[in-house]
Amino acid sequence: MLYASELSGTGDAVAVIDPATGTVQARIQVGAEPGPLAMSDDGKYLYVGLTRDGAVRRVDLERGPLTFSSPLAPMTSTASGR
């Protein structure tokens, strides 16, 4: 399967796509503005960066939707400009 971040007016999700047919098999609701995606080495989890929420969510691809969510600290600039 392929996974893609999907923004829509009805709910932001990750689309589960069958690469053989190119059709969306399912949509996993994850939260506001899903962006970067990363798969665990064993293929069991999909990590989803949520741009607006400033968080990372973990989706258990074998058992079902969200299993873990962690807020991220705001980014701050440490450059002094010198």
C-alpha positions in Angstrom: 0.0 0.0 0.0 0.9 3.6 -0.5 0.0 6.4 1.9 -0.6 10.1 1.1 -1.5 13.1 3.2 -4.8 14.5 2.2 -6.4 17.8 3.0 -10.1 18.2 2.5 -13.0 20.2 3.7 -14.6 17.1 5.3 -11.6 16.1 7.4 -7.9 15.8 7.0 -6.7 12.2 6.5 -4.1 9.9 5.2 -5.3 8.1 2.1 -4.4 4.4 1.7 -3.8 3.7 -1.9 -3.6 0.4 -3.8 -0.5 0.9 -6.1 -1.8 -1.8 -8.5 -5.0 0.0 -9.2 -4.3 3.6 -8.1 -7.5 3.6 -6.1 -8.0 4.9 -2.6 -8.9 1.9 -0.4 -9.4 3.8 2.9 -8.9 7.1 4.6 -7.5 7.3 8.1 -8.6 10.5 10.0 -5.6 11.9 11.7 -6.1 15.5 12.6 -5.5 19.0 11.2 -3.3 19.4 8.2 -1.4 16.2 7.8 2.0 16.7 6.2 5.2 14.6 6.3 4.8 10.8 6.6 7.3 8.2 7.9 6.9 4.5 8.1 8.6 2.5 10.9 11.3 0.1 9.9 9.1 -2.9 10.5 6.1 -1.4 8.6 3.8 -1.6 11.5 3.4 2.1 12.2 2.9 5.2 10.1 4.0 8.5 11.7 2.1 11.6 10.6 3.3 15.2 11.1 0.4 17.5 11.8 1.3 21.0 10.6 -1.5 23.0 12.2 -1.6 21.0 15.5 2.2 21.0 15.8 2.1 17.3 16.7 3.1 13.8 15.5 0.6 11.0 15.5 1.3 7.3 15.2 -1.1 5.1 13.3 -1.0 1.3 14.0 -1.4 -0.1 10.5 -2.2 -3.6 11.7 -4.7 -2.9 14.5 -6.3 0.4 13.6 -6.1 4.1 13.9 -4.2 6.4 16.2 -2.2 4.8 19.0 0.0 7.7 20.1 0.1 11.4 19.8 2.9 13.8 20.9 2.9 17.6 20.7 6.0 19.2 19.4 7.8 22.1 21.0 7.5 25.3 19.0 10.5 26.1 16.9 12.5 29.1 18.0 15.3 30.9 16.2 18.7 30.8 17.8 20.4 32.8 15.1 21.8 36.0 16.4 22.3 37.5 13.0 26.0 38.2 13.7 
